[in-house]
Amino acid sequence: MSIRWLKEGKAQTERAEDDAKVRSIVETTLTDIEKRGDDAVRELSEKFDNYSPASYRLNEEQIQELIAEVSPRDMDDIKFAHDQVRAFAEAQRASMTDIEIETIPGVILGHKNIPVQSVGCYIPAGKFPMVASAHMSVLTASVAGVSRIMAATPPFQGKPNPAVVAAIHMGGAHEIYALGGMQAIGAMALGTQTIDPVHMLVGPGNAFVAEAKRQLFGRVGIDLFAGPTETMVIADDTVDAQMCATDLLGQAEHGYNSPAVLITNSQKLAQDTLEKIKELLEILPTADTAGVSWRDYGEVILCDSYEEMLSIADDIASEHVQVMTDRDDWFLENMHNYGALFLGPRTNVANGDKVIGTNHTLPTKKAGRYTGGLWVGKFLKTHSYQKILTDEAATSIGEYGSRLSMLEGFVGHAEQCNVRVRRYGGKDVPYGEAAK
């Protein structure tokens, strides 16, 4: 292979040091929330958001007042995005069916898809009000049938963001809290004097939100381990530098540590894109953020072949992968590791983030090697059940179970089977021995 980096980002050792600092702060914060509950949450909200209302939970009157501030055009746009996400989530839910089969006469096996009972959805809004995240978490949980959906979103410019609250309410949240960051995650998972804990946490957030979810995993379920937004553009000379540079910076503006990677087999496209990014950073209103991400986490990788492009893309396993080549479907057929694919120049990651209908909460930090993103199925637990209807089946399965249990040395297990062999098969099996 002759894969060459024309631009590299921060070394992995530096990134690990940043992660270690975040990990320590989050651990201390969660311990404090668990010990002191509401008092700790209020102190954190005052410190980070300068926000301390009488109650962080919004009542119905407050919700309706905020929704009334949203313009009719914005409400129409929010509703359109809501409808697209709902349609796709409902189709996904319909694909997940309960099953029941008779494996041998008298033996019934099945499974049921049961919704998680309570979910806490985090919707970022501190820097950018993430209206779309409400659809992705709250609405998807609602389609799955979750019976208690709690949403937390930080204040934006001193109060809950009206558009975000409108999307949360439209999505079907049962409780809405104007609470952000680690304090929101800790309160939802651990509970406080005024907030009942949930069984599962979902939704994107900054490094501290992501680390809080990671540390709480096991105590509660989570959608996935999510880090900063990642984007990758796989392109050849069928597209130009304007398209590539725009797609890279469009995601780099999420934060100061959002990786953006160009993989190409065109030397000219690589060089032109580097130049075009410099030009765009001169005029992009969010250049203060996007420029830092590009400086520290931007990469340009030049390959000789499409096979090399595929190989390095699968190794990086980026969250968003924009494919703009003369063989987009070939990448769809052959790529294994990614969050979501955006195929062809007519689509883009912003469509997926905001409106097209697929979920934008996706795996980062190479998690795409073992999991997909948030979807309606994440809110469902598949539970199996079994029943035996006849004496003959109870005897036959019991005999196998008895012998296999004794093979492993589990005498008590064997007796669970033997008592059925004796009772329903009328067979004499000595206590503590395998059925013949």
N, C-alpha and C positions, 0 to 999 in steps of 0.2 A: 504494500500500500504506500501511497505518497500523499497522505493527508497533511496539510500544512495550515498552521494558525497564522493568519495575517494580522489578527488582533486577539489578544487574550485578556481575560478579566483577572480579578483577584485570585491569588493562590488559595488552594483548598485549606491550607493551614490558617490563613487569615480569616477565612469564612468560619472555620471551626472555633476560633477565638471569639468571634462575634456571637456565635451560638451559645458558647459557654457563659458569657456575661448575661445573656437573656435568660438562660436556664436558671441561674442563681437568683436573679431578681424575682422571677415568677414563683420559684419554690418558696421564698420568704413571704411573698404576697399571699399565696394560697393558704399557707399556714396561718397567717394573721386573719384572713377572712373566716377560716374554719373556727378559730378561737373566739373572735369578737363579733362576727356576723355583721349586722347592719351598721354598727359604728365604724368598722373597718371599711366597708363599702362606701359609706358617706365620705370618709376622709379621703379615699382614693378618687372619688368623683370630684370632690372639691379641688384636689391637687392637680389632677390631669385635665379636667373639663371645666373647672371653675363653675360647677353646677351643683346646687343643693336645694332642690324643691322640697316641699313638705312630704310628698310621696313620689317615688320614682315611677310608680305604676300610673299610667294614664287612665283616667276614667272616661266613660262614654262621651261626656260633654266635651272634655278636652280633645278627644279624638275627632269629634265632628267639627270642632272649631278649627283644628289644624287642616282637616280635609277641605273645609270651605275656602282656605287660602290658596288651594291649587287651582290654576286656571283651567277652563274647560278643555283647551287644546292639550294641556299636559295630562289631564285626566283621561282624555281619549287615547293618548299615546300609551299611558300606563295600562289602560284596559286592553289595548291591542296586544301589548307584550304579554300581559296576563293570559289572554286567550290562547296565544301561541304556546306558552309553557304548559298551560292546562291541557291542551289538545295532545301534546306529545306525552305528558305524564299519564294521561288517561289511557293512551294506547299502550304505554309500557305496563301499566297496571293490568290491563286486560290480557296481556301476554303471560301473566303469572297466575296460573290456575292451581286450584287445589286438586289433588289426585287421590284416587282410591282404587286399588287393584286387588284381585284375588290371586295370590301367587301359586298356591296349591289349594285344592278343595277345602274350604272351611277356614282358610287363613287370609285375613284381610289386612292389608297394609295401606297407609295413606299419609298424606301430609296436608297441613293447613297453613296458609299464609296469614299471619296475625299481625296487625299493626302494633308498633311500639306504643305504650300507653301515654307517655309524656315526652315531649321534645322541647329543648331550648334552642331557638334559632338566633344566631348573631348576625346582625345586618350592619356592616360598617357605615359610618357617616361622619366621622370626626374630621377627616380631610376632604373626602369626596362623599357626598350622599349617595350610597349605592342602592338606588331604587330597585334595580334588577335583582339584587340579592334576596329581596323579600319574596319575589316570585320563585326563585330557585329553591329556597328553603321552606318558607311558610306554606306557599301554595302546594308544593310537591308533597309536603307532609299531610296537608289537608286531603289531597287526592288519595293518598295512601290510607286515610281513615284514622289518623292519630287523634285520640280523644281529648288531649290537652296540649295545645301548642302555645308556647310562651315565646315571645320575641323581645329581644333587647337591642336597642340602637342608641348610640351616643348622641348627645345634643350637638347640633350643628349651628355655629354662630349664636350660641346662648340659649337655644331651645330645640325641642324635637323638630326634625326636618319634616315639613308638611307632606311633601311628595313621598318620602319614605314611609311615613305613618299611613298614608293613603294606600300604598301598595301592600303594607303589612295587613291592614284592616281588610282590604279587598281579598287578600289571600286566605283569610279565615283564622287569624290568630285569636286565641281566647284571652290572652293577657299581653299587654304591651308595656315595656319598661323603657324609660329614657335613661339608659345606663350603658356605659361603654367599656371597652378594654378588658383587662384582666379581672377587674371588679365585677363586670357583667358575667363573664365566664365562671368565675368562682362562685358567685351568688346563685347562678342557675344550677350548677352541679352540686354544690355543697349545701345550699339552702341557708337561710338566715332566719331571724325572728319573724320576718314579714314575707319571706319568699319561700315557697315550697320547692324542694329540689326536683329536678327532672331525671329521666332515665337515660337521655341521650342528648348530645350537643352536636349541632351542625352549623355550617356557615364559615365563610372566609374571614380573614382579619389580618392584622399586622403580626410581626414576629412574636410579640408578647401574647397575643390571643392564640396563635398557633401553638406556642409552647405550653400555655395553660391547658389547652385541650389535650396535648400529648401527655402531660403529667397527670391529668385526671382520667385518662383512658384506663379502663378496668373498673374504676369506681362508677363511671358512666360509660355508655357507648359513645363513639364519635363517628362522624361520616368518614373522615380520613385524616392523615397527618398532612397538613397543608402549610407550606412555607410561602415566601414571596412569589408573586406572579412571575411566571416564566413564559417566554415566547421564542419560537424557532421559526425561521423562514427557510424552506428548502426551495431553491429556485435555480433555473437555468436561463439561457439567453432568450427564452420566449417572453420574459418580462423585463421591465427596466428598473433602474435604480430608484426612481421616484416611488414606485410601488413598494419595493423592498424596504427602503428607508422609512417610509411612512408606517408600514406594518410593524417594524421593529420599535420605533419610538412610540407608537401608539400604545404599546403595552409597558414600555420602560417608564412611562409617566406614573405608573401605579405607586411606586415607592423608590427609595434610594438604593435598594438592593434587589431590583428585579432583573434577572438575567434575560438578555436578548441575544440570540445567536443566528447568524446567517450561515447556511451551508450551501455551497454552490460549486459547480464545475466550470464556472466561467470566470477567468481572471479579470476580464473587463468589468463584469457585473460586480465583482467583489470590490474592485478599486472605485468604481463609480458610486457604489452604495456608501462607502466610507466618506467620499467627498460630499454626497448628497446629505448624509446625516449631519455633517458640519454645517451645511447651509440651513437645514431645517431647524437646527438648534438655535440659530440666530433669530428665528421668528416664532418658534413654538411657545405659546404662553406658559406651558408647564415645563419649559426647558430647565428650570432650576432643579427639578426632580429628575426628569428624564435624562438630562445631561450627566448627572452623577451616576445614575444606573448604567448608562452606556459606558462611561469612563471606567467604572470599577467592575462591571459585570458583562459588558458587551464583548462578543466574540465574532470573528469572521473566519470561517474554515473553508479552505479551498481543497477540492477533491478532483481526482482525475476521471472518475466514473460515477454512474448512478449507483452502482453497487457499494462504492465507498461512501457515498452520501447516505444511503440507507443504513449502512453499518454504524456510522458515527451518530446518526440520528437515533437509532435504537439504543445505543450506549448512553446517550445523554438523557433520553426519555423525558423530553420536555412536556410541560403542562399543555401548552397550545402549540400546534404544529401547522403552519400555513404552507401548503404545498402548491407551487406554481411552476409546473414543468410541462414538458410535452408528453408525460406519462403519469398523470396524477393518480389514475386508477391502479397503476402498478404499485405505487406506494401504499395505497389503501389495501391492496391484496397482500403486501409483503411486510408492512411495518407491524411490529408487535408491541412496542413500548411507547406510550404517549398518554396524555390526558384526553385530548380531542383533536381530530383532524379537521382542517378547513381546506377544502379541495378546490383549486382553481382560482384565478384572479378575481372572479366576480364575487366571491365570498371573502370574509375576513373575520378575524377574531372578535372585533367589536360587535358584529352581528350575533355571535354566540354569547358574548357577555351580556347583551342587552335585550334581544328581541326575537331571535329566530325560533326559539322554542326548546333547544337542547339546554342542559344544565351547565352553568358556568363554574360550579364548585368542583374543581378537578385536582388530581394528584400532582404533587410537586416533589422536588428533591429525589427524583428517580423512583417514586412510589408507583408510577405507571407501569413498572415491571411486574407488579403483583396485584394492583387494584385499578378499577375504573373510578369514575367520579361519582358525585352524588346523583341519585336518581330515585324514583319512587320505591324501588326495591330495597333501598337502604333503610327505609322506615318499616319494612316488613320482616318478620322473623318466621322462618319456615320450620314448623314443628311437626315431627312425625307422630303417628299413633299406630297401634296395632290391636287386633282382636281376633280371637279364635272362636269359631262358631260351633264346631262339632267335637264330639268325644274322640273320634278317630284322628282328627288333626291335632288335638291336644296331646294325644298319646304319641303320635309320630314325631312331632316337633320336640316333645319332652324327652324322648329317647335320644335324639341327636344332641339336644342341649345338655343332658346328663353326661353323656360320654365326653363331649367337648369340654365341659366344665372340669371333669376329673382329669382330663388330659393336661389342663393347666394347674391342677392342684386346688381348685376352688370347690371344696366339699359342700359348703353352704349353698353355693350356686347350684350344684348338682341336685341338692335336696329340693330346691324350688321346682326343679323339673320333675324329680322323682315323685313328689307328692301328687302331681297331675297324672303321671303314668299310673300310679296306684289307683287314684280315684276315678279317672275317666277311662282307663284301659283295663282295669281289674288285674294288673300284673303285679307279681310279688317281687319287688326290688328291695333288697336289704338296705337298711339305713346306712348312709355313708358310702354306698357303692354305686358304680355306674350301671345304668340300665343296659340290659343285654340286647 
